[in-house]
Amino acid sequence: MRTLPSEPVYSTAVAVGKTIFGGLGLKRIVTGAENIPATGGAILAITHFGYMDFALTEWMVWDRTRRRVRFMAKKGAFDKPVVGWLLRGMKHISVDMSAGAEAYSKAIGALKAGEMIGVFPEAGVNTSFTVRELKTGTVRMAAEAGVPVIPIAVWGGHRLLTKGRKPTLREAFRTPIRYTVGEPIHVDASSDVRESTLALRVTMQALLDEAQASYPADGNGAWWQPAHLGGTAPTPEEAAIAEAERQKRKAAEAARK
């Protein structure tokens, strides 16, 4: 295993995360970790149901490969004093949703330099706990940089912290975190972007189905279980309507400022 240059901020953040997750007694269950490349550029395409998915993925990848993941995160997070300092120190990539070309260019450069980039192709936390339509950026970046896409489903992390719910230590304690890592997906300049993106979505949903089917906790009637599996989470259609309404409220609030 290659020796990586020292990055004190990243190492400290990982250590703090491991301490917190260890203190919560999280039960990590991973299959397919061998699909994460030991070297070279790659894009991790991750399901997004909770706000801790990035940290949980970093925790798993670091323990398995000692590789650092650079996440693409919304600019608003970088604008916050402490969080922004931390994100910059960990060399994550700021994404301005109104002008994404700069972030895209930085990500391509990082991938060609051998970095591993973490992305959430759904572009936001999905409260239906199913994989919704993906943005095409993941496939386009992989084709341009000449790197594989590694699909990953993370199930259980939303029970720690997700949209519209206040976390409790009681709910979080000893929560199982199930990861299923798929085989590398290779795309190139000749690939149809939309077809490849649709195929990625199908793969991610299959990995999620596997994670949910083997999850060691009964979600029947639970808020964190998708509706089609007997939970009380909103259906994809209900979640889409709620998200559209939320975006309208945010836009109206921004216009008033």
ABEGO torsion letter per residue (X at the ends): XBBBBBBAAAAAAAAAAAAAAAAAGBBBBBBGAAABBABEBBBBBBBBABAAAAAAAAAAAAAAAGBBBBBBBBAAAAABAAAAAAAAAAGBBBBBAABAAAAAAAAAAAAAAGBBBBBBAAGEBBAAGBBBBBBAAAAAAAAAAGBBBBBBBBBGAAAABBBGBBBBAAAABGBBBBBBBBBBBBBBAABBAAAAAAAAAAAAAAAAAAAAAABABBABGBAABBAAAGBABBBAAAAAAAAAAAAAAAAAAAAAX
